[in-house]
Amino acid sequence: MPSHTLTDLSGQPPGGGPDGARGRPARRSGPIDPRLLRYARGTRRFLVASIAFGTLTALLVVAQAWLLATVISGCFIRHQSLTHLRVPVAVLLGVILARAGLGWVTERTADRASSSAKSDLRTALVERVADLGPAGLDREDPGTLIVLATSGIDALDGYFARYLPQLFLAVIVPVTVLLVVVGIDWISALIIVVTVPLIPLFMALVGASARDRMDRQATMLRRLAGHFLDVVAGLPTLKIFGRAKAQAATIREITHRYREATMATLRVAFLSSLILELLATISVALVAVAVGLRLLGGHVSLTTALFVLILAPEAYLPLRLLGASYHASAEGMKAAEDVFAVLEQPTAPRGALADVPDPSAVGVHIDGLEVTYPGRHLPALRQLTAHVEPGEVIAVAGPSGCGKSTLLGALLGFVPVHQGRISVGGFDLADLDPDAWRAQVAWVPQRPHLFARSIAENIRLGRPGATDADVDAAVLAAGLDGVVARLPDGLRTVLGEGGVGLSTGERQRVALARAFVRDAPLLLLDEPTANLDGETEAVVLTAIRRLVVGRTVIMAAHRPSLLALADRVVSLAPALVAT
């Protein structure tokens, strides 16, 4: 059973944690982030292939320049016909075709590496989100995670398809060209040695500004995504209170800022390309002037001069293209850094004991429990002691913010315990395997989430292997049969995301049906009758009375009608005193 089963069962994490976006550390890596090699294994094979392709490209560049110089000098100096030059011409055409084919193979390899890396990163991101649980992500902006998992990771295409191959070419080709030129014309080699470093120097200076602008652009996109997600989720409420137009104006303003940030980034990209082109042109011109003067003085042959002039631009071209491809990869690498920030969040230690005692037979004991959320100085739950006997129904009561949802989160294993312990049958909850423990628990939250699936599929989230008969029995026990009978396709009726198509009380009954079909010995209820009218509350209470029979139950409650179902009440106050 996956570790996020209970999240799926309820459709939302237990509350109680602090809100707000989590600050990400400004961590910068080199051109090749080692974390990418760790989380995307296909990247390693692609790096090896890129080195091989870069070496072959450098050799083909030298061969093409030499053959072209030989053919031109043969035609115009020795006045040879193409018949006499058919061998070098044929070889030259073969080299040109080989370079074109190698470029095609490099692109295909880059596409496959990009697809593999994106798949690996998405899988790792989803698995880490599931491992972190609600407590580890309640400071994450949902819009940020959506952007990261979709368009953010997709932006890595530019990194793999253009930047990484060009990075190796920018190292291998200039070095190869320099080694060849230094053996035939040391003066031209000296000019290349002096001028080539200017391109990466200016590239770094311009890249720093472009990186800052790209960071602002990515921040604006995350802010826009998060705000838009919040507005869409609360659109009915905004419409009721006449605030929809105001939020539309806010989204329009954020969109305008994002557009300005994007255009500013593009301006820097175009200007940087112009600077690199200018530097490369001036550098090649210096080589051409020096070679031309020595050619006129008879110090070099025409073949050698042509060879150097044809080869010199190839030393600068990979660096120019690298500067242009950097901008195509910057957005993807910024998104990758954000993904790594999530992947590197520490997870709580997992227990290993899979033989979990039955809570309905041994009960649950809470001794001196204290919970403090990260970034908070005061504990959300302090020194709580309570003993739940087997088969007992316990109600946890108190004002909002006293720690009721935090207690349920700790019982689910989603909220880390700082002091005290929760034990089941003498075993510390921290020592139990989380999957095995959660298999013993059913959880009904205050606001269950329903997915854009059929009602039957939403109920089966409680137990995916449930038969049709099990689902029908759960529907009847939860008092949902009348609702299903009115729907056009019954249990096969497809709901909208969030349960659109059902009322609040009907959604609550679907959550109860999940708990019925799960049939777990320990039941956790988080104010399941909140926000319900009197008539709907009576129906839900009838279903809860059936559900608690034969189970150990811990429920957060504040309504008298729900407290009446409890055998005992544990009262929490801001001072957190248990009675």
ABEGO torsion letter per residue (X at the ends): XBAAAAAAAAGBBBBGBBBEBBBBBBBBBBABBAAAAAABAAAAAAAAAAAAAAAAAAAAAAAAAAAAAAAAAAAAAAGBBAAAAAAAAAAAAAAAAAAAAAAAAAAAAAAAAAAAAAAAAAAAAAAAAAAAEAAAAAABBAAAAAAAABAAAAAAAAAAAAAAAAAAAAAAAAAAAAAAAAAABAAAAAAAAAAAAAAAAAAAAAAAAAAAAAAAAAAAAAAAAAAAAAAAAAAAAAAAAGAAAAAAAAAAAAAAAAAAAAAAAAAAAAAAAAAAAAAAAAAAAAAAAAAAAAAAAGABBAAAAAAAAAAAAAAAAAAAAAAAAAAAAAAAAAAAAAAAAAAABBBBBBBABABBBBAAAAEBBBBGBBBBBBGBABBABBGBBBBBBBGBBBBBBEBBGAGAAAAAAAAAGABBBABEBBBBGGBBAAABBAAAAAAABBBBBABBBBBBBBAAAAAAAABAABBAAAAAAAAAAAGAAAAAAABAAEAABBBBBGGBGBBAAAAAAAAAAAAAAAGBABBBBBGAABGBBAAAAAAAAAAAAAAABGBBBBBBBABAAAAAABABBBBBBAAGBBX
